[in-house]
Amino acid sequence: MTAGESSGSVVRRMLLGSQLRRLRESRGITREAAGYSIRASESKISRMELGRVSFKSRDVEDLLTLYGVTDEVERVALLSLAKEANLAGWWHSYSDVLPGWFQTYVGLEGAASLIRVYEVQFVNGLLQTEAYAHAVVARGMQGASNAEIERRVALRLERQKLLISERAPRFHCVLDEAALRRPYGDREVMRGQLQHLIDISERPNVTLQVMPFSFGGHSGESGAFTMLRFPESDLSDVVYVEQLTGALYLDKAEEVGQYERVVSELQRDSPNPADSRDLLRGLLQLI
């Protein structure tokens, strides 16, 4: 199974969650009351409505009854969606090295039609060469076994297949110059990584820009983040912000709007893709 397959299950979870939220709000029912009806907490209802957890058929049935959904056709359709939403994605075979909070991201990434990222510490994972990825993972997991490091690298390479698949999303990446000057691995690893960036930036679905030191301070002061947009009109954009022991998934309009402003400013203020390639070529000559 390749990257992208079974990502539909993540979208189905999100669609079902959004429909359950719409039904609950239309009836004026609180999350606390909804949670009580299925013997769960308010936070569990919140996670369900955000599509962050799997769905039990019994819970969905009870919620539909609470929300006054009596039409059999509508009930069957939503229960079928719940069943399909629980299908495991390809990434579950990497569960031994994949944190639970990151499994959600991999599914969302595979379902997105537009991915926009800003990176400052290192090259984005979807653009890393195998050698560079190995150096990054080994540095971040000091003391880990070689087998675990290799599994993590294999997962990253599997994710990268998304960018060259038939249903590849549009990918717009802004790399801070710091990410390109900070060495991971030896000279040959860095040379290979820079050349790979030059090459992959020529793909029609990839837009790569470099925010140079010479620009000075810029709007990306809060650090790295990823924005995901989906082809389904019912789904809002999601902002992913990774932390040391977990991650934030933001989908409130006001929060997404702030990140939208930042990414737009980063794209506006960075050199265009052609000039960014020239900058990459210049850095390559210095190594």
DRENFI-883463 format. One record per residue (C-alpha): residue in one letter; x, z, y; residue number from 1. Coordinates in steps of 0.5 Angstrom, whole numbers, always signed. Layout:
N
- a; X; Z; Y; NUM
...
***
This chain:
287
- m; +0; +0; +0; 1
- t; +3; -2; +7; 2
- a; +2; +1; +14; 3
- g; -4; +0; +17; 4
- e; -8; +0; +10; 5
- s; -13; +6; +10; 6
- s; -13; +7; +17; 7
- g; -20; +5; +18; 8
- s; -21; +12; +15; 9
- v; -19; +15; +21; 10
- v; -23; +11; +25; 11
- r; -29; +13; +21; 12
- r; -28; +20; +22; 13
- m; -27; +19; +29; 14
- l; -34; +15; +29; 15
- l; -37; +20; +25; 16
- g; -35; +26; +29; 17
- s; -37; +22; +36; 18
- q; -44; +21; +33; 19
- l; -45; +28; +31; 20
- r; -43; +31; +38; 21
- r; -48; +26; +41; 22
- l; -53; +28; +37; 23
- r; -52; +36; +38; 24
- e; -51; +35; +45; 25
- s; -58; +31; +46; 26
- r; -61; +37; +42; 27
- g; -58; +42; +47; 28
- i; -55; +45; +41; 29
- t; -48; +49; +42; 30
- r; -42; +48; +38; 31
- e; -43; +56; +36; 32
- a; -50; +55; +33; 33
- a; -48; +48; +29; 34
- g; -42; +52; +26; 35
- y; -47; +58; +24; 36
- s; -51; +53; +21; 37
- i; -46; +50; +16; 38
- r; -42; +57; +15; 39
- a; -36; +55; +20; 40
- s; -33; +57; +26; 41
- e; -34; +54; +33; 42
- s; -27; +51; +33; 43
- k; -29; +47; +26; 44
- i; -35; +44; +29; 45
- s; -30; +42; +35; 46
- r; -25; +39; +30; 47
- m; -30; +35; +26; 48
- e; -33; +32; +33; 49
- l; -26; +30; +34; 50
- g; -25; +27; +27; 51
- r; -19; +32; +26; 52
- v; -21; +34; +19; 53
- s; -25; +31; +13; 54
- f; -32; +32; +12; 55
- k; -36; +35; +7; 56
- s; -43; +31; +5; 57
- r; -47; +38; +5; 58
- d; -44; +40; +12; 59
- v; -46; +33; +15; 60
- e; -53; +34; +11; 61
- d; -54; +40; +14; 62
- l; -52; +38; +21; 63
- l; -56; +32; +21; 64
- t; -62; +37; +19; 65
- l; -61; +41; +25; 66
- y; -60; +36; +30; 67
- g; -67; +33; +27; 68
- v; -65; +27; +24; 69
- t; -70; +25; +19; 70
- d; -70; +18; +18; 71
- e; -67; +16; +11; 72
- v; -64; +10; +13; 73
- e; -60; +13; +19; 74
- r; -58; +19; +14; 75
- v; -56; +15; +9; 76
- a; -51; +11; +14; 77
- l; -48; +17; +17; 78
- l; -47; +20; +10; 79
- s; -44; +14; +7; 80
- l; -39; +14; +13; 81
- a; -37; +21; +12; 82
- k; -35; +19; +4; 83
- e; -31; +13; +7; 84
- a; -28; +17; +12; 85
- n; -25; +22; +7; 86
- l; -21; +16; +3; 87
- a; -14; +18; +3; 88
- g; -9; +14; +7; 89
- w; -2; +11; +5; 90
- w; +2; +16; +9; 91
- h; -1; +22; +4; 92
- s; +4; +20; -1; 93
- y; +9; +23; +4; 94
- s; +5; +29; +5; 95
- d; +12; +33; +2; 96
- v; +15; +31; +8; 97
- l; +10; +30; +13; 98
- p; +7; +36; +17; 99
- g; -1; +36; +17; 100
- w; -1; +36; +25; 101
- f; +3; +29; +24; 102
- q; -1; +26; +19; 103
- t; -7; +25; +24; 104
- y; -2; +21; +29; 105
- v; +0; +17; +23; 106
- g; -7; +15; +22; 107
- l; -9; +14; +29; 108
- e; -3; +10; +30; 109
- g; -5; +5; +25; 110
- a; -12; +4; +27; 111
- a; -10; +3; +35; 112
- s; -10; -4; +38; 113
- l; -6; -2; +44; 114
- i; +0; +3; +43; 115
- r; +3; +5; +50; 116
- v; +9; +10; +50; 117
- y; +14; +13; +54; 118
- e; +21; +16; +51; 119
- v; +27; +20; +54; 120
- q; +30; +23; +48; 121
- f; +31; +18; +44; 122
- v; +29; +11; +42; 123
- n; +21; +11; +40; 124
- g; +21; +11; +32; 125
- l; +17; +5; +31; 126
- l; +23; +1; +34; 127
- q; +29; +5; +31; 128
- t; +34; +1; +26; 129
- e; +34; +5; +19; 130
- a; +41; +7; +21; 131
- y; +39; +10; +28; 132
- a; +33; +13; +24; 133
- h; +38; +17; +19; 134
- a; +42; +19; +25; 135
- v; +36; +22; +29; 136
- v; +33; +25; +23; 137
- a; +39; +28; +20; 138
- r; +40; +31; +27; 139
- g; +33; +34; +28; 140
- m; +33; +37; +21; 141
- q; +40; +40; +20; 142
- g; +41; +44; +13; 143
- a; +36; +39; +10; 144
- s; +37; +36; +3; 145
- n; +39; +28; +3; 146
- a; +33; +27; -1; 147
- e; +29; +30; +4; 148
- i; +32; +26; +10; 149
- e; +32; +19; +6; 150
- r; +24; +21; +5; 151
- r; +23; +22; +12; 152
- v; +27; +15; +14; 153
- a; +23; +12; +9; 154
- l; +16; +14; +12; 155
- r; +19; +12; +19; 156
- l; +21; +5; +16; 157
- e; +14; +4; +13; 158
- r; +10; +6; +20; 159
- q; +14; +0; +23; 160
- k; +11; -5; +19; 161
- l; +5; -4; +23; 162
- l; +8; -8; +29; 163
- i; +9; -14; +24; 164
- s; +3; -14; +21; 165
- e; -3; -19; +21; 166
- r; -7; -14; +25; 167
- a; -1; -12; +29; 168
- p; -3; -8; +36; 169
- r; +0; -9; +42; 170
- f; +6; -4; +44; 171
- h; +8; -3; +51; 172
- c; +14; +2; +51; 173
- v; +18; +5; +57; 174
- l; +25; +8; +55; 175
- d; +28; +12; +60; 176
- e; +36; +10; +60; 177
- a; +38; +17; +58; 178
- a; +35; +15; +51; 179
- l; +39; +9; +50; 180
- r; +46; +12; +53; 181
- r; +45; +19; +48; 182
- p; +49; +17; +42; 183
- y; +46; +18; +35; 184
- g; +51; +16; +30; 185
- d; +57; +12; +31; 186
- r; +59; +6; +35; 187
- e; +56; +1; +30; 188
- v; +50; +5; +29; 189
- m; +48; +4; +37; 190
- r; +50; -3; +38; 191
- g; +46; -5; +32; 192
- q; +40; -1; +35; 193
- l; +41; -4; +42; 194
- q; +41; -11; +39; 195
- h; +35; -9; +35; 196
- l; +31; -7; +41; 197
- i; +33; -14; +45; 198
- d; +31; -18; +39; 199
- i; +24; -14; +38; 200
- s; +23; -14; +45; 201
- e; +22; -22; +44; 202
- r; +16; -21; +40; 203
- p; +9; -23; +43; 204
- n; +6; -16; +42; 205
- v; +12; -12; +44; 206
- t; +13; -11; +51; 207
- l; +19; -6; +52; 208
- q; +22; -4; +59; 209
- v; +28; +1; +61; 210
- m; +27; +6; +67; 211
- p; +34; +6; +69; 212
- f; +38; +12; +72; 213
- s; +39; +8; +79; 214
- f; +31; +9; +80; 215
- g; +32; +16; +81; 216
- g; +26; +21; +80; 217
- h; +20; +18; +77; 218
- s; +13; +19; +74; 219
- g; +15; +21; +67; 220
- e; +17; +28; +69; 221
- s; +13; +31; +64; 222
- g; +17; +28; +58; 223
- a; +15; +24; +52; 224
- f; +8; +22; +50; 225
- t; +4; +16; +47; 226
- m; -3; +13; +49; 227
- l; -7; +10; +43; 228
- r; -13; +5; +45; 229
- f; -18; +3; +39; 230
- p; -22; -3; +38; 231
- e; -28; +1; +37; 232
- s; -32; +2; +44; 233
- d; -35; +8; +42; 234
- l; -28; +11; +41; 235
- s; -24; +14; +47; 236
- d; -17; +13; +48; 237
- v; -12; +19; +45; 238
- v; -6; +22; +48; 239
- y; -1; +25; +43; 240
- v; +4; +30; +46; 241
- e; +9; +32; +41; 242
- q; +12; +39; +41; 243
- l; +17; +43; +37; 244
- t; +12; +46; +32; 245
- g; +6; +42; +33; 246
- a; +2; +37; +37; 247
- l; -3; +36; +42; 248
- y; -9; +31; +42; 249
- l; -12; +30; +48; 250
- d; -18; +25; +49; 251
- k; -22; +29; +55; 252
- a; -23; +23; +61; 253
- e; -20; +27; +66; 254
- e; -13; +29; +62; 255
- v; -13; +21; +59; 256
- g; -14; +19; +66; 257
- q; -8; +23; +69; 258
- y; -3; +20; +63; 259
- e; -6; +13; +65; 260
- r; -4; +14; +72; 261
- v; +3; +16; +70; 262
- v; +4; +10; +65; 263
- s; +2; +5; +70; 264
- e; +7; +8; +75; 265
- l; +12; +8; +70; 266
- q; +11; +0; +68; 267
- r; +10; -2; +75; 268
- d; +17; +2; +77; 269
- s; +21; +0; +71; 270
- p; +24; -7; +71; 271
- n; +20; -13; +68; 272
- p; +22; -14; +60; 273
- a; +27; -20; +62; 274
- d; +31; -15; +67; 275
- s; +30; -10; +62; 276
- r; +33; -14; +56; 277
- d; +39; -16; +61; 278
- l; +40; -8; +62; 279
- l; +40; -7; +55; 280
- r; +45; -13; +54; 281
- g; +49; -10; +59; 282
- l; +49; -3; +55; 283
- l; +51; -7; +49; 284
- q; +57; -9; +52; 285
- l; +59; -2; +54; 286
- i; +60; +0; +47; 287
***
